[in-house]
């Protein structure tokens, strides 16, 4: 599920919910921490101290957003603008143990529109994750998460064959994962299992039926890495997946099996660049005879360049197979490329900009979507308890092809001011 959203908090470095620390790996050939990006750099004077409780630290936080959106329904003409309030309470709990780790997270998002109350919504997330350290460089990690989410009007999968839904699409998502990592000096092996269960809320009309999208996605895979040096490793990866739809309607049953195999390299060149580049082959085969298999070249990559200690420039790209909600199409090949820049103007003043371009080529129908996204954020960390953010986001989608089969074309401008309080 790809949701195209923009939030000032996405660019916040010091005001990010704490994550479980990685196992101790001193002397590992797979550490990639020679360079520290602007986003990763510690800022002790502006980080939450949290509240100590036994062997855990509790991090409460609340964020308030005020957004102006000039096209809330993501339409080509007759745009409706509105001012949107969001209140996001969060509570993160992290263990302080020397070995092993355990963490919990609870968060909400109350969304209120000033003039269009039918778009009001609530989201929530409950999550737990943990790590068991077996030996240096070897551990088992696991996580489980339950969410109630709202699909943005600008999402690629928003709407239905009949057009825009009467109200935003709500769905429940339950995810779980477990991973095992074992390191043997120059060799590291990783195995991983992931499960996702999607359950969409019906819109109360056959024209806008969402139940046909209910499904389970199970994926499994392994990765073998060999360190040529402490700075560079080559790897081979193989993952498989099984997607099972709950619907009994053949036209909407996109149940399938697929896999991705590839090779790649990750590296951290001293004071210059680090990254991870992977290429391979992907294929998705569908149970319904009417849906043809999708296959082709697969690629995923990211690069970070450090021209100075105060500036980080990033590049990323991908070519993947994604799920479709368009009638008569089993899925589409998604091609994406993006760039970002983060600059530390002052220790507590950060400037960020992002740009991305994507093209989605749908299978078995005449439809191609192009998406351009540009955003910029200014972050001002007042102190360790207060952060201020200002974000501008521009999103444009152009859908081409058969008038009956193509999707929506639109452009959206959003300006968001946010304040985050943490303790």
C-alpha positions in Angstrom: 0.0 0.0 0.0 1.5 3.3 -1.1 0.0 6.3 0.6 1.3 9.7 -0.6 1.2 12.0 2.4 3.1 15.0 3.6 3.7 16.0 7.2 6.0 18.5 8.8 7.0 15.9 11.4 8.3 13.6 8.6 11.2 16.1 8.4 11.7 16.4 12.1 14.9 14.9 13.4 15.0 15.6 17.1 11.3 15.1 17.5 11.2 11.5 16.2 9.7 8.8 18.4 12.5 6.8 20.0 13.3 3.4 18.4 14.8 0.4 19.9 18.6 0.6 19.8 20.5 -1.8 17.7 22.5 -4.6 19.3 26.1 -3.9 20.1 28.2 -4.6 17.0 31.6 -3.1 17.8 34.1 -4.5 15.3 31.4 -5.5 12.8 32.2 -5.5 9.1 28.7 -4.3 8.3 28.5 -1.0 10.3 27.8 1.9 8.0 28.3 4.8 10.5 31.5 6.5 9.3 29.3 9.4 8.2 26.5 10.9 10.1 23.7 12.6 8.2 22.0 15.8 9.3 18.9 13.8 10.2 20.9 11.4 12.3 23.1 13.8 14.1 22.5 13.8 17.9 21.4 17.0 19.4 21.5 16.4 23.2 20.3 20.0 24.1 17.1 19.4 22.0 16.3 15.8 22.7 13.5 14.7 25.1 14.9 13.3 28.3 11.8 11.1 28.9 10.5 9.9 32.3 12.4 7.0 33.9 10.2 4.1 35.1 12.2 1.1 36.3 14.1 -0.3 33.4 12.1 1.8 30.9 11.9 5.4 29.7 8.6 6.9 28.7 8.5 9.6 26.0 5.1 11.5 25.8 4.6 13.9 22.9 1.8 15.8 21.2 1.9 17.5 17.9 -0.7 20.0 16.5 -0.8 20.8 12.8 -2.6 23.6 11.0 -2.8 22.9 7.3 -4.3 24.9 4.4 -5.1 22.6 1.4 -6.3 24.2 -1.9 -7.8 21.0 -3.3 -9.0 18.7 -0.6 -10.9 16.3 -2.9 -8.0 16.0 -5.4 -10.0 16.9 -8.5 -9.0 18.5 -11.9 -11.5 21.4 -11.7 -13.9 22.9 -9.2 -11.4 22.7 -6.4 -12.4 23.1 -2.8 -10.0 24.5 -0.3 -10.1 24.2 3.5 -8.2 24.6 6.7 -7.4 21.4 8.5 -6.5 20.8 12.1 -4.7 17.7 13.3 -3.9 16.7 16.9 -1.5 13.8 17.3 -0.9 12.5 20.8 1.8 9.9 21.2 3.4 7.8 23.9 6.6 5.8 23.3 8.2 3.4 25.8 11.8 2.1 25.4 13.8 -0.2 27.5 17.2 0.8 28.9 18.8 -2.6 29.2 22.4 -3.3 28.2 21.3 -6.5 26.3 18.0 -7.2 24.6 15.4 -4.5 24.0 11.6 -4.0 24.3 9.5 -1.0 23.1 5.9 0.0 22.9 4.2 2.8 21.0 0.6 4.3 21.0 -0.4 7.2 18.9 -3.5 8.9 17.5 -4.4 11.5 14.9 -7.6 13.5 15.2 -8.4 15.2 11.9 -10.9 18.1 11.7 -11.9 20.2 8.6 -13.1 23.7 9.2 -15.8 23.8 6.5 -16.1 20.2 5.2 -17.0 18.0 8.2 -17.7 14.9 6.1 -13.9 14.6 5.7 -13.3 14.5 9.5 -11.5 11.3 10.7 -9.5 9.7 13.4 -6.5 7.4 13.1 -4.6 5.3 15.7 -1.6 3.1 16.0 -0.7 0.5 18.7 2.7 -1.2 18.3 5.2 -3.3 20.2 8.7 -4.4 19.1 11.6 -6.3 20.7 15.0 -7.7 20.2 16.8 -10.7 21.7 20.6 -10.6 21.5 22.1 -14.0 20.9 25.7 -13.1 20.4 27.7 -10.2 19.0 26.2 -9.5 15.6 23.4 -12.0 16.0 19.9 -11.3 17.2 16.2 -12.0 16.7 13.8 -9.1 16.3 10.1 -9.0 16.1 7.2 -6.5 16.0 3.4 -6.3 15.8 1.3 -3.3 15.0 -2.4 -2.6 14.7 -3.6 0.6 13.0 -6.8 2.3 11.9 -5.9 4.5 9.0 -7.5 6.9 6.5 -6.6 6.7 2.8 -5.7 10.2 1.6 -7.7 11.5 -1.4 -4.4 11.9 -3.3 -3.5 8.2 -2.8 -2.9 6.2 -6.0 -5.4 3.6 -4.7 -8.0 6.2 -3.5 -11.5 6.1 -4.9 -13.3 3.3 -6.7 -14.3 2.4 -10.3 -17.3 4.7 -9.9 -15.1 7.7 -9.0 -14.3 9.5 -5.8 -15.9 7.9 -2.7 -18.5 9.8 -0.7 -16.2 9.9 2.3 -12.5 9.1 2.9 -11.8 5.4 2.8 -11.0 3.9 6.3 -9.2 0.7 6.7 -7.6 -1.4 9.5 -4.1 -2.7 9.0 -2.5 -5.4 11.2 1.2 -6.1 10.6 3.7 -8.5 12.1 7.3 -9.3 11.4 10.1 -11.5 12.7 13.8 -11.4 11.6 16.9 -13.4 12.5 20.4 -12.1 11.8 23.5 -14.1 12.2 27.0 -12.8 11.6 30.1 -14.9 10.9 33.0 -12.4 10.6 32.8 -11.5 6.9 29.5 -13.2 6.3 26.1 -12.1 7.5 22.8 -14.0 7.0 19.4 -12.6 7.5 16.0 -14.3 7.3 12.7 -12.4 7.6 8.9 -13.1 7.7 6.3 -10.3 7.3 2.5 -10.5 7.4 0.0 -7.7 6.6 -3.8 -7.9 6.9 -5.9 -5.2 5.2 -9.6 -4.8 6.1 -11.4 -1.9 4.4 -14.6 -0.2 5.7 -17.5 -0.4 3.2 -18.9 2.9 1.9 -22.5 1.7 2.2 -23.1 1.6 -1.6 -22.4 -1.1 -4.2 -21.0 1.6 -6.4 -18.3 2.3 -3.8 -17.7 -1.2 -2.5 -14.3 -1.5 -0.7 -14.7 -5.0 0.7 -13.2 -6.4 -2.5 -9.9 -4.9 -1.4 -9.6 -6.9 1.8 -6.6 -9.2 1.7 -3.6 -10.8 3.4 -0.1 -10.3 2.3 2.6 -12.7 3.5 6.2 -12.3 2.5 9.3 -14.3 3.3 12.9 -14.0 2.3 16.6 -14.2 3.0 19.7 -12.2 2.4 23.4 -13.2 2.4 26.1 -10.5 2.7 29.8 -10.8 2.2 32.1 -8.0 3.5 34.9 -7.2 1.1 36.1 -4.7 3.7 34.8 -2.9 6.7 33.4 -0.3 4.3 31.8 -2.4 1.5 29.7 -5.6 1.3 28.2 -7.5 -1.6 24.9 -9.4 -1.2 22.3 -11.7 -2.8 18.7 -11.5 -1.8 15.6 -13.6 -2.5 12.1 -12.8 -1.3 8.7 -14.4 -2.0 5.1 -13.4 -1.3 1.6 -14.7 -1.3 -1.3 -12.2 -1.6 -4.8 -13.7 -0.8 -7.9 -11.6 -1.4 -11.1 -12.3 0.5 -13.5 -11.5 -2.3 -15.6 -14.1 -4.2 -15.9 -11.8 -7.3 -13.4 -13.1 -10.0 -13.1 -9.6 -11.5 -11.7 -8.3 -8.2 -9.7 -11.3 -7.0 -6.1 -10.4 -7.5 -4.8 -13.2 -5.4 -1.2 -14.0 -6.5 2.2 -15.4 -5.7 5.4 -13.6 -6.5 9.1 -13.3 -5.9 12.1 -11.0 -6.3 15.7 -12.1 -6.7 18.6 -9.8 -6.9 22.2 -8.8 -6.1 23.5 -5.6 -4.6 26.1 -3.8 -2.6 26.2 -1.5 0.4 29.1 0.8 1.2 30.3 3.7 3.3 33.1 5.6 1.7 35.0 7.7 4.1 33.7 11.3 4.4 32.2 11.1 0.9 29.2 8.8 0.3 27.3 5.8 1.5 24.5 3.8 -0.1 22.8 0.6 -1.0 22.2 -0.4 -4.6 20.2 -3.5 -5.7 19.1 -4.9 -9.1 17.3 -8.1 -10.0 14.2 -9.7 -11.5 10.6 -9.7 -10.2 7.5 -11.6 -11.1 3.9 -11.7 -9.8 1.6 -14.6 -11.0 -2.2 -14.3 -10.5 -4.7 -17.1 -9.7 -7.3 -15.7 -12.1 -6.7 -16.7 -15.7 -7.9 -13.3 -16.9 -5.0 -11.6 -15.2 -1.6 -12.1 -16.9 1.6 -12.4 -14.9 3.7 -9.2 -14.4 7.5 -9.5 -14.6 10.5 -7.5 -15.4 13.6 -5.7 -14.1 13.6 -4.8 -10.4 15.7 -2.1 -8.8 16.0 -0.4 -5.4 18.7 2.1 -4.5 19.6 5.0 -2.2 22.7 7.2 -2.0 23.8 9.8 0.5 26.5 12.3 -0.3 28.1 14.4 2.4 29.6 17.6 0.8 30.1 19.1 4.3 29.2 18.0 7.8 26.3 20.4 7.7 24.7 19.2 4.5 23.4 15.9 3.4 22.2 15.2 -0.2 20.2 12.0 -0.9 19.1 10.2 -4.0 16.8 7.2 -4.2 15.0 5.2 -6.8 12.9 2.0 -7.2 11.1 -0.2 -9.8 8.5 -2.5 -8.2 5.2 -4.3 -8.8 2.3 -2.8 -7.0 -1.4 -3.7 -6.4 -4.1 -2.1 -8.5 -7.7 -1.1 -7.8 -8.3 -0.2 -11.5 -10.9 -2.6 -13.1 -9.4 -5.2 -15.5 -5.8 -4.5 -14.3 -4.1 -6.9 -11.9 -1.3 -4.4 -11.0 1.2 -1.9 -12.3 4.9 -1.4 -12.5 5.9 1.6 -10.4 9.0 3.6 -11.3 10.2 6.2 -8.9 13.1 8.5 -8.5 13.7 11.2 -5.8 16.2 13.6 -4.3 16.6 15.4 -1.0 18.8 17.9 0.7 19.1 18.6 4.5 21.1 21.5 5.8 21.9 22.5 9.3 21.7 26.3 9.2 22.2 26.4 13.0 22.4 23.7 15.6 18.6 24.1 16.2 17.6 25.4 12.7 17.3 22.8 9.9 16.2 23.3 6.3 15.0 20.4 4.1 13.8 19.9 0.6 12.5 16.9 -1.3 11.5 16.2 -4.9 10.3 13.0 -6.5 8.9 11.8 -9.8 7.0 8.6 -10.4 5.5 6.8 -13.4 3.0 3.9 -13.0 2.4 1.7 -16.0 -0.8 -0.4 -15.6 -1.0 -3.9 -17.0 -3.8 -5.0 -19.4 -5.4 -1.5 -19.6 -4.5 1.7 -21.3 -3.4 3.8 -18.3 -0.2 5.5 -17.3 0.0 7.8 -14.2 2.8 10.4 -13.7 3.3 12.0 -10.3 5.5 14.9 -9.3 6.0 15.8 -5.7 8.0 18.7 -4.2 8.2 19.8 -0.6 10.3 22.0 1.7 10.4 22.2 5.5 12.0 24.6 8.0 12.5 23.2 11.5 13.2 25.4 14.5 14.0 23.5 17.7 13.2 26.0 20.5 14.5 23.7 23.3 14.3 20.0 24.3 10.5 20.3 24.8 9.3 22.5 21.9 9.8 22.3 18.2 8.3 24.4 15.4 7.9 23.4 11.8 6.7 25.0 8.5 6.2 22.8 5.4 5.1 23.5 1.9 4.1 20.5 -0.4 3.1 20.4 -4.0 1.7 17.2 -5.6 0.6 16.8 -9.3 -0.8 13.7 -10.9 -1.4 13.3 -14.6 -3.3 10.1 -15.7 -3.2 9.3 -19.4 -4.9 6.7 -21.6 -8.4 5.5 -22.4 -10.9 8.0 -20.9 -12.8 5.2 -19.3 -9.8 3.5 -17.7 -7.5 6.3 -16.7 -7.4 7.7 -13.2 -7.7 11.2 -11.8 -5.6 14.2 -12.8 -5.1 17.0 -10.3 -2.7 19.2 -8.4 -2.6 20.0 -4.7 -0.8 22.7 -2.8 -0.5 22.4 1.0 1.1 24.6 3.7 1.4 23.2 7.1 2.5 24.8 10.4 3.2 22.5 13.3 4.2 22.6 16.9 5.5 19.6 18.8 5.7 19.3 22.6 7.7 16.5 24.1 8.8 15.6 27.6 
